[in-house]
Amino acid sequence: MSDTSHVSDPLAAIELVQFFDRLAALPRTGWLLRGVVDPESIAEHTLGVCVVAALIVDDLRARGVAVDGERVLRMALVHDAAEAFTGDIPMPAKTDKLDAALEEAEGVLLATVLPAAQHALWAEAEAGSTLEARVVKAADKVQMLVKALTYERQRRGRLDEFWANTKNRRHMDLDFARELFAELERLAAIERAR
């Protein structure tokens, strides 16, 4: 890859787009492991996370909270960039030790392809300590449960494990995320009763 420190360099920009394009061909492994045929790709998931993150940003602003929406969306775009190298490693396979080692390796790999500003956004999203990063982390889980509900409605699998895992309702202390999770659980209960 050419020098990616300058995104105004046409070759570096093209190579960066090609790097992210890898995510379109990589399925979300958690769905595959639960028998969902032709599941969403990592790129499709990223788009969904961006949509949910934008909705959470709008809600925060409506509640009078100052939030950098552009930063949120840029962070959401790169939050799973490392999966272009590693693929999607599902949560049940991760231990704390594996997660820490993976994050370190991903940081090193991403430093070779992402411009410094994008790499910093990825690291911020991983840390989850800023409001903007918390929005992305919550949006990541909301999108996943929306997709679980969609697959269940399409009769593409019973995904009880996703609903039972409390880590999948990581609201990051954001009121709208709490509300979204409550509504998703209500809708899932209706679906299961059918």
Backbone bond lengths (Angstrom), bond angles and torsions (degrees), N, CA, C in turn:
res aa  C-N    CA-C-N  psi(-1)  N-CA   C-N-CA  omega(-1)  CA-C   N-CA-C  phi
1 M - - - 1.440 - - 1.528 109.11 -
2 S 1.318 116.54 144.47 1.460 119.26 179.05 1.524 109.83 -77.20
3 D 1.304 115.87 175.47 1.471 121.76 -178.76 1.525 109.46 -60.01
4 T 1.325 116.20 118.02 1.460 120.06 -177.83 1.523 112.38 -99.77
5 S 1.327 116.74 14.97 1.460 117.83 179.83 1.529 111.01 -73.42
6 H 1.327 117.19 -20.84 1.460 121.03 179.60 1.519 109.05 -118.14
7 V 1.333 116.08 104.97 1.452 118.67 -179.83 1.514 112.27 -73.21
8 S 1.335 117.65 -9.95 1.463 119.96 176.75 1.527 111.10 -80.56
9 D 1.328 117.63 -6.35 1.462 122.07 175.12 1.530 107.49 -76.38
10 P 1.342 118.33 119.63 1.465 120.31 -175.97 1.533 113.79 -57.10
11 L 1.329 118.19 -43.66 1.458 120.18 -178.92 1.532 110.41 -64.25
12 A 1.323 117.36 -43.91 1.467 120.53 178.67 1.525 110.63 -62.21
13 A 1.326 117.32 -38.65 1.467 120.90 179.49 1.523 110.81 -65.15
14 I 1.321 117.00 -43.69 1.467 121.18 178.99 1.521 110.47 -63.16
15 E 1.320 116.91 -44.45 1.462 120.60 179.96 1.526 111.45 -64.73
16 L 1.321 117.41 -35.74 1.463 120.75 178.05 1.531 110.70 -66.33
17 V 1.329 116.47 -42.68 1.467 119.78 177.07 1.530 109.87 -62.82
18 Q 1.325 117.42 -40.87 1.469 120.34 177.79 1.531 111.45 -64.03
19 F 1.315 116.92 -37.22 1.462 120.47 176.96 1.527 110.30 -60.39
20 F 1.329 116.82 -49.77 1.460 120.64 -179.77 1.520 111.95 -66.30
21 D 1.332 116.70 -28.12 1.462 120.63 179.60 1.530 112.00 -62.71
22 R 1.325 117.40 -23.70 1.472 120.50 177.13 1.527 111.11 -56.79
23 L 1.335 116.37 -32.20 1.466 121.01 -175.97 1.526 112.41 -65.61
24 A 1.336 116.76 -21.34 1.465 120.25 179.28 1.528 111.92 -70.84
25 A 1.323 116.67 -24.77 1.466 120.58 -177.86 1.521 113.10 -95.84
26 L 1.334 117.32 -3.36 1.471 120.56 -176.65 1.523 110.32 -104.09
27 P 1.337 116.72 117.19 1.471 119.18 179.14 1.518 111.61 -74.24
28 R 1.311 116.04 157.23 1.462 122.04 172.80 1.528 106.92 -74.43
29 T 1.309 115.39 114.31 1.464 122.60 -172.22 1.522 113.28 -62.76
30 G 1.316 117.74 -36.96 1.461 120.30 -178.66 1.519 112.35 -56.66
31 W 1.320 116.84 -37.47 1.460 120.09 178.38 1.524 110.45 -69.69
32 L 1.323 116.64 -43.23 1.466 120.08 179.37 1.527 111.33 -59.38
33 L 1.335 116.10 -43.07 1.465 120.38 -178.87 1.526 112.09 -63.66
34 R 1.320 116.81 -22.13 1.472 120.35 179.88 1.517 111.87 -103.20
35 G 1.331 116.60 16.81 1.457 120.87 172.08 1.512 116.62 83.70
36 V 1.322 118.45 10.53 1.464 119.96 177.88 1.531 107.72 -76.25
37 V 1.319 115.45 119.70 1.462 121.13 179.78 1.523 108.65 -82.35
38 D 1.307 115.87 137.62 1.462 123.02 179.13 1.534 111.94 51.96
39 P 1.350 116.48 59.56 1.467 119.43 -178.98 1.525 111.93 -75.92
40 E 1.312 114.00 170.77 1.459 119.99 177.49 1.533 110.49 -58.62
41 S 1.312 115.68 152.53 1.461 121.55 174.11 1.524 108.80 -85.98
42 I 1.320 115.45 169.89 1.459 119.62 175.65 1.530 109.78 -63.30
43 A 1.326 117.08 -36.58 1.474 120.30 178.53 1.526 111.02 -64.61
44 E 1.337 117.56 -40.43 1.465 120.20 177.59 1.528 110.29 -64.45
45 H 1.321 115.92 -40.32 1.466 120.11 176.49 1.527 110.16 -60.13
46 T 1.322 117.02 -44.66 1.462 121.31 -179.37 1.524 111.07 -59.51
47 L 1.323 117.18 -42.15 1.463 119.93 176.82 1.527 110.11 -60.38
48 G 1.324 116.68 -45.12 1.463 120.08 178.72 1.511 112.46 -61.33
49 V 1.337 117.08 -39.79 1.464 121.05 178.07 1.528 109.67 -62.95
50 C 1.326 117.14 -40.38 1.470 120.17 178.32 1.524 111.04 -62.28
51 V 1.325 117.58 -41.63 1.464 121.08 179.49 1.527 110.03 -63.54
52 V 1.335 117.05 -48.94 1.468 120.68 -179.76 1.530 110.10 -62.88
53 A 1.325 116.98 -42.80 1.469 120.23 -179.93 1.523 110.96 -60.32
54 A 1.332 117.20 -41.19 1.468 120.47 178.43 1.531 110.63 -62.61
55 L 1.326 117.12 -39.07 1.464 120.86 178.22 1.529 111.11 -65.17
56 I 1.321 116.21 -40.55 1.469 119.84 178.38 1.529 110.27 -66.62
57 V 1.326 117.14 -40.38 1.471 120.85 176.60 1.526 109.95 -59.69
58 D 1.330 116.94 -45.78 1.467 120.22 179.00 1.524 110.73 -59.84
59 D 1.334 116.97 -41.57 1.460 120.39 179.43 1.534 111.01 -65.22
60 L 1.322 116.96 -43.83 1.466 119.94 178.53 1.523 110.85 -58.84
61 R 1.315 116.83 -44.57 1.464 120.77 -179.96 1.526 110.54 -64.23
62 A 1.337 117.13 -39.38 1.468 120.50 178.29 1.525 110.87 -63.93
63 R 1.325 117.07 -27.34 1.466 121.80 178.53 1.536 111.63 -88.49
64 G 1.341 116.53 3.02 1.455 120.42 177.08 1.518 114.72 86.02
65 V 1.325 117.06 15.10 1.468 121.38 179.99 1.528 108.86 -93.44
66 A 1.322 116.71 128.88 1.463 121.36 176.42 1.520 109.07 -78.05
67 V 1.323 115.77 125.22 1.462 121.50 -179.94 1.523 108.23 -144.33
68 D 1.314 116.48 142.13 1.459 122.19 179.75 1.530 108.62 -87.83
69 G 1.329 115.63 94.37 1.461 121.21 -175.99 1.512 113.69 -63.49
70 E 1.324 116.72 -38.20 1.465 118.65 178.58 1.524 110.11 -63.76
71 R 1.318 116.41 -41.78 1.465 120.30 178.64 1.533 110.66 -61.52
72 V 1.339 116.43 -42.00 1.464 121.13 178.13 1.528 110.04 -58.49
73 L 1.329 116.74 -49.65 1.462 119.24 -176.91 1.525 112.36 -67.01
74 R 1.324 116.52 -38.20 1.466 118.64 176.72 1.530 110.60 -64.06
75 M 1.324 116.18 -39.17 1.459 121.41 178.61 1.535 110.39 -66.58
76 A 1.325 116.13 -42.05 1.461 120.33 179.03 1.528 110.83 -62.15
77 L 1.321 116.76 -37.07 1.465 120.01 179.55 1.522 112.93 -63.85
78 V 1.330 117.57 -32.12 1.469 119.92 -176.45 1.532 113.35 -104.16
79 H 1.331 118.22 -1.15 1.468 119.74 -170.65 1.533 113.42 -59.60
80 D 1.319 118.11 -30.50 1.466 120.99 178.68 1.530 112.55 -111.80
81 A 1.325 117.06 20.59 1.472 120.74 -177.03 1.516 112.27 -57.27
82 A 1.320 117.75 -35.67 1.467 120.25 -177.59 1.519 112.00 -63.05
83 E 1.324 117.27 -22.05 1.454 120.05 -179.35 1.528 112.34 -68.02
84 A 1.342 117.65 -12.57 1.459 120.59 172.06 1.529 109.89 -65.86
85 F 1.337 116.55 -24.58 1.470 122.10 175.28 1.527 111.95 -93.10
86 T 1.319 116.28 -44.74 1.469 120.91 -168.50 1.514 114.25 -99.36
87 G 1.317 117.69 -16.04 1.452 120.19 -168.92 1.517 108.48 76.85
88 D 1.307 116.00 -178.56 1.463 122.03 -178.61 1.520 108.55 -92.30
89 I 1.312 116.67 111.21 1.464 121.24 177.97 1.517 107.28 -96.67
90 P 1.341 117.27 114.19 1.464 119.63 -174.78 1.521 112.88 -69.05
91 M 1.336 114.51 152.36 1.462 121.96 -176.19 1.535 114.16 -52.79
92 P 1.329 120.34 -44.69 1.468 118.40 -176.89 1.530 113.54 -59.57
93 A 1.333 117.57 -23.50 1.466 120.79 -179.21 1.526 111.99 -82.71
94 K 1.314 117.22 -13.70 1.460 120.85 -174.47 1.527 111.44 -92.11
95 T 1.319 114.25 129.77 1.464 120.71 168.11 1.519 106.25 -102.61
96 D 1.333 117.47 169.44 1.465 119.43 178.00 1.522 110.79 -59.54
97 K 1.342 115.88 -41.37 1.473 120.57 -179.42 1.528 110.85 -65.14
98 L 1.329 117.16 -45.87 1.460 120.84 178.61 1.522 110.41 -63.89
99 D 1.307 117.26 -41.69 1.459 121.67 -179.64 1.536 110.92 -60.40
100 A 1.330 117.02 -43.89 1.467 121.07 179.89 1.534 110.79 -65.53
101 A 1.329 116.39 -44.18 1.471 120.23 179.71 1.523 110.62 -65.39
102 L 1.319 116.18 -40.56 1.456 120.97 179.63 1.529 110.81 -63.93
103 E 1.328 116.60 -44.66 1.468 120.44 179.59 1.530 110.83 -61.24
104 E 1.318 116.49 -40.78 1.466 119.78 178.61 1.530 110.82 -64.04
105 A 1.327 116.84 -46.57 1.466 120.79 179.73 1.527 111.06 -64.09
106 E 1.324 115.96 -41.02 1.466 119.44 179.06 1.524 110.97 -62.18
107 G 1.326 116.82 -41.34 1.458 120.60 178.92 1.518 112.20 -59.74
108 V 1.328 115.73 -41.86 1.468 120.67 179.03 1.527 110.28 -66.18
109 L 1.338 116.64 -45.89 1.465 120.39 -179.49 1.527 111.62 -63.86
110 L 1.326 116.04 -44.41 1.463 119.23 -178.16 1.525 112.28 -66.31
111 A 1.306 117.01 -29.41 1.468 120.07 178.15 1.529 111.50 -62.14
112 T 1.328 116.78 -20.89 1.468 120.29 -179.92 1.524 112.72 -83.98
113 V 1.341 117.79 -14.98 1.461 119.21 -176.00 1.528 114.41 -124.57
114 L 1.307 117.64 -27.41 1.464 119.41 -177.18 1.519 111.50 -91.66
115 P 1.322 117.12 141.06 1.461 119.19 170.20 1.530 108.39 -58.76
116 A 1.307 116.30 154.67 1.468 121.26 -175.37 1.526 112.25 -54.14
117 A 1.317 117.84 -40.98 1.469 120.12 -178.49 1.520 111.25 -65.01
118 Q 1.320 117.84 -40.43 1.466 120.66 178.70 1.527 111.00 -70.79
119 H 1.307 116.62 -37.43 1.463 120.16 177.13 1.526 110.07 -62.34
120 A 1.316 116.39 -41.00 1.470 120.37 178.53 1.532 110.54 -64.24
121 L 1.324 117.62 -37.96 1.464 120.50 177.36 1.521 110.91 -65.48
122 W 1.326 116.98 -41.20 1.467 120.66 177.08 1.530 109.72 -60.12
123 A 1.332 116.78 -46.62 1.468 120.75 -179.69 1.530 110.75 -63.01
124 E 1.322 116.94 -39.35 1.466 121.01 178.17 1.533 110.43 -63.74
125 A 1.329 116.15 -41.77 1.466 119.94 178.22 1.528 110.57 -62.90
126 E 1.317 116.75 -41.70 1.465 121.06 178.69 1.520 111.33 -61.95
127 A 1.328 116.49 -42.20 1.469 120.91 -177.94 1.526 111.14 -69.43
128 G 1.316 116.71 -37.00 1.462 121.06 176.63 1.513 115.50 66.43
129 S 1.316 117.90 24.57 1.468 119.39 -174.53 1.527 113.99 -95.32
130 T 1.328 119.02 -20.59 1.462 120.50 179.28 1.531 109.40 -91.09
131 L 1.304 116.56 162.23 1.459 120.55 176.73 1.523 110.05 -57.22
132 E 1.307 116.50 -44.88 1.459 120.53 -178.08 1.527 111.64 -61.84
133 A 1.320 117.08 -41.68 1.468 120.67 178.12 1.527 111.09 -67.24
134 R 1.325 116.65 -36.17 1.472 120.28 178.02 1.521 110.39 -64.84
135 V 1.335 116.94 -37.19 1.461 120.70 176.59 1.529 109.51 -60.60
136 V 1.328 116.86 -45.44 1.471 120.57 -178.97 1.530 110.66 -64.58
137 K 1.324 117.67 -43.77 1.465 120.40 179.37 1.525 111.54 -61.54
138 A 1.326 116.86 -43.04 1.465 120.04 177.94 1.529 110.38 -65.90
139 A 1.331 117.12 -44.25 1.466 121.38 -179.70 1.527 110.98 -61.05
140 D 1.315 117.15 -36.19 1.459 122.24 178.86 1.534 110.17 -58.88
141 K 1.318 116.98 -44.36 1.466 121.06 -178.58 1.532 111.68 -76.94
142 V 1.324 117.00 -38.06 1.472 119.01 177.31 1.521 109.48 -60.23
143 Q 1.335 116.65 -48.06 1.467 119.82 -179.10 1.518 110.49 -58.06
144 M 1.324 116.99 -42.04 1.463 120.43 -178.47 1.534 110.82 -61.48
145 L 1.334 117.24 -43.67 1.464 119.05 -179.19 1.532 111.65 -73.31
146 V 1.321 117.79 -31.17 1.467 119.52 173.03 1.524 108.70 -61.37
147 K 1.317 116.73 -42.92 1.468 120.55 179.38 1.523 110.58 -66.58
148 A 1.336 118.05 -38.85 1.472 120.65 177.00 1.525 109.73 -60.36
149 L 1.331 116.63 -44.44 1.463 120.58 178.01 1.528 110.30 -61.63
150 T 1.312 116.79 -43.80 1.467 121.21 179.21 1.521 110.62 -59.53
151 Y 1.334 117.11 -47.67 1.465 120.01 179.75 1.523 111.52 -63.05
152 E 1.313 117.65 -38.74 1.467 119.58 178.63 1.523 110.32 -66.33
153 R 1.317 117.87 -40.73 1.472 120.84 178.18 1.525 111.10 -64.32
154 Q 1.316 116.34 -32.68 1.465 120.92 179.05 1.529 111.85 -83.24
155 R 1.321 115.83 2.14 1.473 122.87 -178.58 1.529 111.36 59.20
156 R 1.332 114.61 39.39 1.463 120.38 179.63 1.520 111.13 -98.74
157 G 1.317 117.19 9.70 1.459 120.25 176.37 1.512 111.84 150.85
158 R 1.326 115.17 154.13 1.466 122.09 170.58 1.513 105.18 -95.44
159 L 1.282 116.14 119.92 1.455 120.64 -172.17 1.518 111.16 -115.32
160 D 1.337 115.64 42.49 1.464 122.33 -177.28 1.526 112.50 -52.71
161 E 1.314 116.12 -36.80 1.469 121.33 -178.20 1.535 111.32 -58.30
162 F 1.324 116.77 -37.09 1.465 120.35 179.99 1.520 111.03 -66.63
163 W 1.330 116.07 -38.66 1.463 120.69 -178.79 1.518 111.05 -75.12
164 A 1.326 117.44 -32.09 1.465 121.22 -176.87 1.529 112.63 -75.21
165 N 1.312 117.83 -26.92 1.461 122.34 -176.33 1.532 109.99 -78.72
166 T 1.322 116.52 111.20 1.476 120.54 -178.06 1.528 112.68 -64.71
167 K 1.325 117.80 -22.83 1.472 120.14 177.26 1.527 111.30 -65.21
168 N 1.329 116.34 -19.02 1.463 120.27 179.18 1.516 112.91 -81.31
169 R 1.316 116.69 -0.39 1.467 120.72 176.36 1.525 109.17 -120.34
170 R 1.308 115.20 47.30 1.464 122.47 -178.67 1.530 108.17 -78.33
171 H 1.331 116.51 95.72 1.466 121.71 -174.54 1.521 112.69 -83.15
172 M 1.325 117.63 -11.89 1.464 122.83 176.38 1.533 112.35 55.82
173 D 1.329 115.77 31.36 1.462 123.20 178.36 1.532 112.33 61.19
174 L 1.321 116.33 35.05 1.463 122.46 177.64 1.529 107.61 -112.03
175 D 1.326 115.91 122.14 1.465 120.74 -174.64 1.521 112.79 -57.31
176 F 1.333 117.59 -45.63 1.459 119.25 -177.20 1.529 110.82 -65.80
177 A 1.319 117.69 -35.41 1.465 119.82 176.40 1.526 110.09 -63.23
178 R 1.334 117.23 -41.73 1.473 120.39 175.71 1.524 110.45 -57.40
179 E 1.328 115.38 -45.18 1.465 120.56 -179.48 1.522 111.56 -64.41
180 L 1.318 116.40 -40.32 1.468 120.33 177.94 1.520 110.93 -63.01
181 F 1.323 117.28 -44.31 1.471 119.93 179.24 1.528 110.96 -63.77
182 A 1.317 117.43 -40.64 1.468 120.16 178.92 1.530 110.43 -62.40
183 E 1.323 117.00 -43.10 1.462 120.30 179.30 1.527 111.18 -67.91
184 L 1.309 117.54 -39.12 1.463 120.47 177.00 1.528 110.73 -61.55
185 E 1.318 117.09 -42.53 1.463 119.97 178.69 1.526 110.81 -64.87
186 R 1.329 117.38 -39.00 1.460 120.79 177.49 1.526 110.58 -61.50
187 L 1.330 116.30 -46.50 1.460 121.25 -179.79 1.527 111.81 -65.49
188 A 1.326 116.43 -38.22 1.468 120.40 179.08 1.528 110.37 -65.85
189 A 1.315 116.81 -38.64 1.468 120.37 178.64 1.531 110.62 -63.70
190 I 1.320 117.08 -40.49 1.467 121.19 176.29 1.524 109.66 -62.18
191 E 1.311 116.05 -43.75 1.472 120.91 -179.06 1.522 111.07 -61.84
192 R 1.311 116.67 -42.53 1.467 120.97 -178.38 1.540 112.05 -69.27
193 A 1.331 115.92 -26.95 1.461 119.86 -178.93 1.521 112.12 -75.43
194 R 1.315 116.82 -14.58 1.480 120.80 -178.69 1.504 111.02 -73.25
